[in-house]
Amino acid sequence: MNNLDFTPFYRSFIGFDHLANLMNAAARNEKQPAYPPYNIEVTGEDEYCITMAVAGFSEQELSIETEHNTLVVQGQRDSKDNGRHFVHQGIAERNFERKFQLSEYVKVTGASLGNGLLHITLVREVPEALKPRKITIGKSKQPHLVTEDSNSQLENSKIKTAVNS
């Protein structure tokens, strides 16, 4: 797939260049490895959980970092083979690096490891200044209502204009 050309949009949209960069990065043919398998789950209105199957990895062998809206999860196994010889090895024990692109204001709030599953919790915390606000409609101090006196003045001026013509 070719990279998309967003040059025409740069003339009209100011400050959206980061969005174009994200689209180009997503369109690149960089293959993301399938290991380890993972789920991304919505757990609340602005809450998410990434669950990764990391069987055989301990807490010391896993690393979770965020930098520039990118979450990087790495697993580094010791390369000790302990003299084991497998007839069949179906449980992958290889090193991995998995990257997730995070939206603005999404923060990692915690991680836990249990039963071979790594759970990473994320929350989107939009600043109060950027949240939608409800504007109440109040009464005006000087309403622009037509009163009976103004109606009669309007009718008198129409009569005078009709008589003069």
PyRosetta script that sets phi, psi and omega in degrees:
from pyrosetta import init, pose_from_sequence

init()
pose = pose_from_sequence("MNNLDFTPFYRSFIGFDHLANLMNAAARNEKQPAYPPYNIEVTGEDEYCITMAVAGFSEQELSIETEHNTLVVQGQRDSKDNGRHFVHQGIAERNFERKFQLSEYVKVTGASLGNGLLHITLVREVPEALKPRKITIGKSKQPHLVTEDSNSQLENSKIKTAVNS")
pose.set_psi(1, 135.9)
pose.set_omega(1, -179.1)
pose.set_phi(2, -81.4)
pose.set_psi(2, 156.1)
pose.set_omega(2, 173.8)
pose.set_phi(3, -69.0)
pose.set_psi(3, 143.9)
pose.set_omega(3, 178.3)
pose.set_phi(4, -81.2)
pose.set_psi(4, 144.0)
pose.set_omega(4, 179.6)
pose.set_phi(5, -99.6)
pose.set_psi(5, 110.3)
pose.set_omega(5, -179.2)
pose.set_phi(6, -98.0)
pose.set_psi(6, 10.5)
pose.set_omega(6, -176.8)
pose.set_phi(7, -54.5)
pose.set_psi(7, -43.9)
pose.set_omega(7, 179.7)
pose.set_phi(8, -60.9)
pose.set_psi(8, -30.6)
pose.set_omega(8, -179.2)
pose.set_phi(9, -74.6)
pose.set_psi(9, -26.0)
pose.set_omega(9, -179.9)
pose.set_phi(10, -62.4)
pose.set_psi(10, -25.7)
pose.set_omega(10, -179.8)
pose.set_phi(11, -72.5)
pose.set_psi(11, -27.0)
pose.set_omega(11, -174.4)
pose.set_phi(12, -106.8)
pose.set_psi(12, -32.1)
pose.set_omega(12, -175.3)
pose.set_phi(13, -108.6)
pose.set_psi(13, 124.4)
pose.set_omega(13, -178.2)
pose.set_phi(14, -107.1)
pose.set_psi(14, 129.9)
pose.set_omega(14, 177.0)
pose.set_phi(15, 89.7)
pose.set_psi(15, 4.6)
pose.set_omega(15, -179.9)
pose.set_phi(16, -100.8)
pose.set_psi(16, 11.3)
pose.set_omega(16, -177.6)
pose.set_phi(17, -62.8)
pose.set_psi(17, -32.1)
pose.set_omega(17, 177.5)
pose.set_phi(18, -64.7)
pose.set_psi(18, -32.4)
pose.set_omega(18, 177.4)
pose.set_phi(19, -67.9)
pose.set_psi(19, -40.3)
pose.set_omega(19, 177.3)
pose.set_phi(20, -64.5)
pose.set_psi(20, -38.9)
pose.set_omega(20, 177.9)
pose.set_phi(21, -64.1)
pose.set_psi(21, -38.7)
pose.set_omega(21, 177.5)
pose.set_phi(22, -64.9)
pose.set_psi(22, -40.9)
pose.set_omega(22, 178.9)
pose.set_phi(23, -65.0)
pose.set_psi(23, -41.8)
pose.set_omega(23, 178.3)
pose.set_phi(24, -64.0)
pose.set_psi(24, -41.0)
pose.set_omega(24, 179.9)
pose.set_phi(25, -64.7)
pose.set_psi(25, -38.4)
pose.set_omega(25, 180.0)
pose.set_phi(26, -70.5)
pose.set_psi(26, -30.0)
pose.set_omega(26, -177.5)
pose.set_phi(27, -82.5)
pose.set_psi(27, -14.5)
pose.set_omega(27, 179.4)
pose.set_phi(28, -62.3)
pose.set_psi(28, 154.4)
pose.set_omega(28, -177.7)
pose.set_phi(29, -86.5)
pose.set_psi(29, 22.4)
pose.set_omega(29, 178.8)
pose.set_phi(30, -69.3)
pose.set_psi(30, 118.0)
pose.set_omega(30, -179.3)
pose.set_phi(31, -80.3)
pose.set_psi(31, 126.0)
pose.set_omega(31, 175.1)
pose.set_phi(32, -88.4)
pose.set_psi(32, 130.8)
pose.set_omega(32, -179.3)
pose.set_phi(33, -63.1)
pose.set_psi(33, 152.5)
pose.set_omega(33, -179.4)
pose.set_phi(34, -83.7)
pose.set_psi(34, -6.9)
pose.set_omega(34, -178.1)
pose.set_phi(35, -106.1)
pose.set_psi(35, 136.1)
pose.set_omega(35, -6.5)
pose.set_phi(36, -84.2)
pose.set_psi(36, 154.3)
pose.set_omega(36, 177.6)
pose.set_phi(37, -67.1)
pose.set_psi(37, 152.0)
pose.set_omega(37, -176.8)
pose.set_phi(38, -149.3)
pose.set_psi(38, 161.4)
pose.set_omega(38, 172.7)
pose.set_phi(39, -123.4)
pose.set_psi(39, 146.9)
pose.set_omega(39, 170.4)
pose.set_phi(40, -120.1)
pose.set_psi(40, 122.6)
pose.set_omega(40, -172.5)
pose.set_phi(41, -123.9)
pose.set_psi(41, 139.3)
pose.set_omega(41, 172.8)
pose.set_phi(42, -89.1)
pose.set_psi(42, 119.6)
pose.set_omega(42, -177.2)
pose.set_phi(43, -107.7)
pose.set_psi(43, -8.9)
pose.set_omega(43, 179.3)
pose.set_phi(44, -165.7)
pose.set_psi(44, -173.6)
pose.set_omega(44, -177.5)
pose.set_phi(45, -58.9)
pose.set_psi(45, -45.4)
pose.set_omega(45, 178.7)
pose.set_phi(46, -127.3)
pose.set_psi(46, 35.2)
pose.set_omega(46, -176.6)
pose.set_phi(47, -127.8)
pose.set_psi(47, 140.8)
pose.set_omega(47, -177.9)
pose.set_phi(48, -136.6)
pose.set_psi(48, 159.9)
pose.set_omega(48, 175.6)
pose.set_phi(49, -140.7)
pose.set_psi(49, 126.7)
pose.set_omega(49, 173.2)
pose.set_phi(50, -101.0)
pose.set_psi(50, 125.1)
pose.set_omega(50, 178.2)
pose.set_phi(51, -116.0)
pose.set_psi(51, 122.5)
pose.set_omega(51, -179.1)
pose.set_phi(52, -117.4)
pose.set_psi(52, 137.4)
pose.set_omega(52, 177.1)
pose.set_phi(53, -85.5)
pose.set_psi(53, 105.6)
pose.set_omega(53, -176.9)
pose.set_phi(54, -123.3)
pose.set_psi(54, 51.1)
pose.set_omega(54, -178.0)
pose.set_phi(55, -56.9)
pose.set_psi(55, 132.4)
pose.set_omega(55, 177.1)
pose.set_phi(56, 91.8)
pose.set_psi(56, -10.3)
pose.set_omega(56, 178.8)
pose.set_phi(57, -93.5)
pose.set_psi(57, 140.0)
pose.set_omega(57, 175.7)
pose.set_phi(58, -97.3)
pose.set_psi(58, 170.6)
pose.set_omega(58, 179.5)
pose.set_phi(59, -59.5)
pose.set_psi(59, -35.7)
pose.set_omega(59, -178.7)
pose.set_phi(60, -69.8)
pose.set_psi(60, -23.1)
pose.set_omega(60, -178.2)
pose.set_phi(61, -91.1)
pose.set_psi(61, -4.4)
pose.set_omega(61, -179.2)
pose.set_phi(62, -108.5)
pose.set_psi(62, 144.9)
pose.set_omega(62, 179.1)
pose.set_phi(63, -135.1)
pose.set_psi(63, 132.1)
pose.set_omega(63, 178.2)
pose.set_phi(64, -125.5)
pose.set_psi(64, 123.3)
pose.set_omega(64, -179.1)
pose.set_phi(65, -137.8)
pose.set_psi(65, 150.0)
pose.set_omega(65, 172.3)
pose.set_phi(66, -123.1)
pose.set_psi(66, 138.9)
pose.set_omega(66, 177.1)
pose.set_phi(67, -156.0)
pose.set_psi(67, 125.6)
pose.set_omega(67, 177.5)
pose.set_phi(68, 51.1)
pose.set_psi(68, 54.7)
pose.set_omega(68, 177.8)
pose.set_phi(69, 60.3)
pose.set_psi(69, 25.8)
pose.set_omega(69, 175.1)
pose.set_phi(70, -124.5)
pose.set_psi(70, 128.5)
pose.set_omega(70, 175.6)
pose.set_phi(71, -99.1)
pose.set_psi(71, 125.8)
pose.set_omega(71, -179.2)
pose.set_phi(72, -119.0)
pose.set_psi(72, 122.8)
pose.set_omega(72, 177.0)
pose.set_phi(73, -114.3)
pose.set_psi(73, 124.1)
pose.set_omega(73, -179.0)
pose.set_phi(74, -124.1)
pose.set_psi(74, 146.5)
pose.set_omega(74, 173.3)
pose.set_phi(75, -127.3)
pose.set_psi(75, 121.0)
pose.set_omega(75, -179.3)
pose.set_phi(76, -120.5)
pose.set_psi(76, 109.3)
pose.set_omega(76, 178.9)
pose.set_phi(77, -89.1)
pose.set_psi(77, 148.7)
pose.set_omega(77, 171.0)
pose.set_phi(78, -67.9)
pose.set_psi(78, 139.8)
pose.set_omega(78, -175.8)
pose.set_phi(79, -87.4)
pose.set_psi(79, 30.5)
pose.set_omega(79, 176.3)
pose.set_phi(80, -80.3)
pose.set_psi(80, 127.7)
pose.set_omega(80, 177.2)
pose.set_phi(81, -94.3)
pose.set_psi(81, -6.5)
pose.set_omega(81, 175.4)
pose.set_phi(82, 50.8)
pose.set_psi(82, 25.3)
pose.set_omega(82, 177.7)
pose.set_phi(83, 69.0)
pose.set_psi(83, 15.9)
pose.set_omega(83, -178.5)
pose.set_phi(84, -83.9)
pose.set_psi(84, 141.3)
pose.set_omega(84, 176.2)
pose.set_phi(85, -126.5)
pose.set_psi(85, 119.1)
pose.set_omega(85, -175.6)
pose.set_phi(86, -94.1)
pose.set_psi(86, 140.1)
pose.set_omega(86, 167.7)
pose.set_phi(87, -81.3)
pose.set_psi(87, -40.2)
pose.set_omega(87, 175.2)
pose.set_phi(88, -144.7)
pose.set_psi(88, 131.2)
pose.set_omega(88, 177.8)
pose.set_phi(89, -119.8)
pose.set_psi(89, 98.7)
pose.set_omega(89, -179.6)
pose.set_phi(90, -96.8)
pose.set_psi(90, -15.4)
pose.set_omega(90, 178.2)
pose.set_phi(91, -94.7)
pose.set_psi(91, 114.4)
pose.set_omega(91, -177.8)
pose.set_phi(92, -71.6)
pose.set_psi(92, 132.0)
pose.set_omega(92, 177.3)
pose.set_phi(93, -123.0)
pose.set_psi(93, 33.8)
pose.set_omega(93, -176.9)
pose.set_phi(94, -94.3)
pose.set_psi(94, 158.5)
pose.set_omega(94, 176.7)
pose.set_phi(95, -69.4)
pose.set_psi(95, 153.7)
pose.set_omega(95, -179.9)
pose.set_phi(96, -148.2)
pose.set_psi(96, 161.6)
pose.set_omega(96, 170.7)
pose.set_phi(97, -143.5)
pose.set_psi(97, 122.3)
pose.set_omega(97, -178.4)
pose.set_phi(98, -122.5)
pose.set_psi(98, 129.8)
pose.set_omega(98, -179.0)
pose.set_phi(99, -114.2)
pose.set_psi(99, 139.7)
pose.set_omega(99, 175.6)
pose.set_phi(100, -126.2)
pose.set_psi(100, 131.6)
pose.set_omega(100, 176.7)
pose.set_phi(101, -86.6)
pose.set_psi(101, 123.6)
pose.set_omega(101, -177.8)
pose.set_phi(102, -99.6)
pose.set_psi(102, 145.4)
pose.set_omega(102, 175.2)
pose.set_phi(103, -72.7)
pose.set_psi(103, 165.5)
pose.set_omega(103, 176.3)
pose.set_phi(104, -61.1)
pose.set_psi(104, 144.4)
pose.set_omega(104, 176.5)
pose.set_phi(105, 70.9)
pose.set_psi(105, 8.0)
pose.set_omega(105, 174.8)
pose.set_phi(106, -90.0)
pose.set_psi(106, 124.5)
pose.set_omega(106, -177.6)
pose.set_phi(107, -121.1)
pose.set_psi(107, 143.6)
pose.set_omega(107, 173.9)
pose.set_phi(108, -81.0)
pose.set_psi(108, 125.0)
pose.set_omega(108, -177.4)
pose.set_phi(109, -105.6)
pose.set_psi(109, -14.1)
pose.set_omega(109, 179.4)
pose.set_phi(110, 177.0)
pose.set_psi(110, 168.3)
pose.set_omega(110, 177.5)
pose.set_phi(111, -150.5)
pose.set_psi(111, 146.6)
pose.set_omega(111, 177.3)
pose.set_phi(112, -144.2)
pose.set_psi(112, 152.4)
pose.set_omega(112, -179.2)
pose.set_phi(113, -125.5)
pose.set_psi(113, 125.5)
pose.set_omega(113, 178.9)
pose.set_phi(114, -161.0)
pose.set_psi(114, 136.7)
pose.set_omega(114, 178.2)
pose.set_phi(115, 56.0)
pose.set_psi(115, 35.7)
pose.set_omega(115, 177.9)
pose.set_phi(116, 78.3)
pose.set_psi(116, 7.5)
pose.set_omega(116, 179.4)
pose.set_phi(117, -116.6)
pose.set_psi(117, 131.2)
pose.set_omega(117, 175.6)
pose.set_phi(118, -99.4)
pose.set_psi(118, 121.4)
pose.set_omega(118, 179.8)
pose.set_phi(119, -108.3)
pose.set_psi(119, 123.0)
pose.set_omega(119, 178.1)
pose.set_phi(120, -116.7)
pose.set_psi(120, 120.1)
pose.set_omega(120, -178.8)
pose.set_phi(121, -98.5)
pose.set_psi(121, 138.2)
pose.set_omega(121, -178.7)
pose.set_phi(122, -130.1)
pose.set_psi(122, 148.8)
pose.set_omega(122, 178.7)
pose.set_phi(123, -136.1)
pose.set_psi(123, 136.4)
pose.set_omega(123, 173.1)
pose.set_phi(124, -92.6)
pose.set_psi(124, 117.3)
pose.set_omega(124, -179.0)
pose.set_phi(125, -114.0)
pose.set_psi(125, 92.5)
pose.set_omega(125, 179.4)
pose.set_phi(126, -79.8)
pose.set_psi(126, 129.5)
pose.set_omega(126, 179.1)
pose.set_phi(127, -59.9)
pose.set_psi(127, 148.2)
pose.set_omega(127, -178.4)
pose.set_phi(128, -55.3)
pose.set_psi(128, -36.5)
pose.set_omega(128, -178.0)
pose.set_phi(129, -64.8)
pose.set_psi(129, -23.3)
pose.set_omega(129, -178.0)
pose.set_phi(130, -99.6)
pose.set_psi(130, -6.7)
pose.set_omega(130, 179.3)
pose.set_phi(131, -76.1)
pose.set_psi(131, 150.8)
pose.set_omega(131, 177.5)
pose.set_phi(132, -63.7)
pose.set_psi(132, 142.9)
pose.set_omega(132, 178.9)
pose.set_phi(133, -116.8)
pose.set_psi(133, 144.2)
pose.set_omega(133, 175.9)
pose.set_phi(134, -91.6)
pose.set_psi(134, 125.6)
pose.set_omega(134, 179.0)
pose.set_phi(135, -100.9)
pose.set_psi(135, 122.8)
pose.set_omega(135, 179.5)
pose.set_phi(136, -84.5)
pose.set_psi(136, 146.4)
pose.set_omega(136, 178.8)
pose.set_phi(137, -99.2)
pose.set_psi(137, 119.2)
pose.set_omega(137, -178.9)
pose.set_phi(138, -107.2)
pose.set_psi(138, 176.7)
pose.set_omega(138, 178.3)
pose.set_phi(139, -84.2)
pose.set_psi(139, 141.8)
pose.set_omega(139, 179.0)
pose.set_phi(140, -76.4)
pose.set_psi(140, 148.0)
pose.set_omega(140, 178.9)
pose.set_phi(141, -72.3)
pose.set_psi(141, -33.0)
pose.set_omega(141, 179.2)
pose.set_phi(142, -123.7)
pose.set_psi(142, 88.5)
pose.set_omega(142, -178.6)
pose.set_phi(143, -68.5)
pose.set_psi(143, 148.9)
pose.set_omega(143, 179.4)
pose.set_phi(144, -98.7)
pose.set_psi(144, 64.0)
pose.set_omega(144, -179.1)
pose.set_phi(145, -95.5)
pose.set_psi(145, 147.4)
pose.set_omega(145, 176.2)
pose.set_phi(146, -89.1)
pose.set_psi(146, 119.1)
pose.set_omega(146, -179.6)
pose.set_phi(147, -95.1)
pose.set_psi(147, 172.2)
pose.set_omega(147, -179.7)
pose.set_phi(148, -64.1)
pose.set_psi(148, -38.0)
pose.set_omega(148, -179.4)
pose.set_phi(149, -64.8)
pose.set_psi(149, -41.3)
pose.set_omega(149, -179.6)
pose.set_phi(150, -69.8)
pose.set_psi(150, -32.5)
pose.set_omega(150, 176.0)
pose.set_phi(151, -64.1)
pose.set_psi(151, -44.4)
pose.set_omega(151, -179.4)
pose.set_phi(152, -67.9)
pose.set_psi(152, -36.0)
pose.set_omega(152, 176.7)
pose.set_phi(153, -65.3)
pose.set_psi(153, -38.3)
pose.set_omega(153, 179.3)
pose.set_phi(154, -65.6)
pose.set_psi(154, -43.4)
pose.set_omega(154, 178.8)
pose.set_phi(155, -64.7)
pose.set_psi(155, -41.2)
pose.set_omega(155, 179.0)
pose.set_phi(156, -61.9)
pose.set_psi(156, -40.2)
pose.set_omega(156, -179.5)
pose.set_phi(157, -69.3)
pose.set_psi(157, -33.1)
pose.set_omega(157, 176.5)
pose.set_phi(158, -66.9)
pose.set_psi(158, -39.7)
pose.set_omega(158, 179.6)
pose.set_phi(159, -65.0)
pose.set_psi(159, -44.3)
pose.set_omega(159, -178.9)
pose.set_phi(160, -63.0)
pose.set_psi(160, -40.3)
pose.set_omega(160, -179.9)
pose.set_phi(161, -66.2)
pose.set_psi(161, -39.3)
pose.set_omega(161, -179.8)
pose.set_phi(162, -67.9)
pose.set_psi(162, -37.7)
pose.set_omega(162, -179.7)
pose.set_phi(163, -68.7)
pose.set_psi(163, -40.1)
pose.set_omega(163, -177.9)
pose.set_phi(164, -70.7)
pose.set_psi(164, -24.1)
pose.set_omega(164, -177.4)
pose.set_phi(165, -88.9)
pose.dump_pdb("model.pdb")
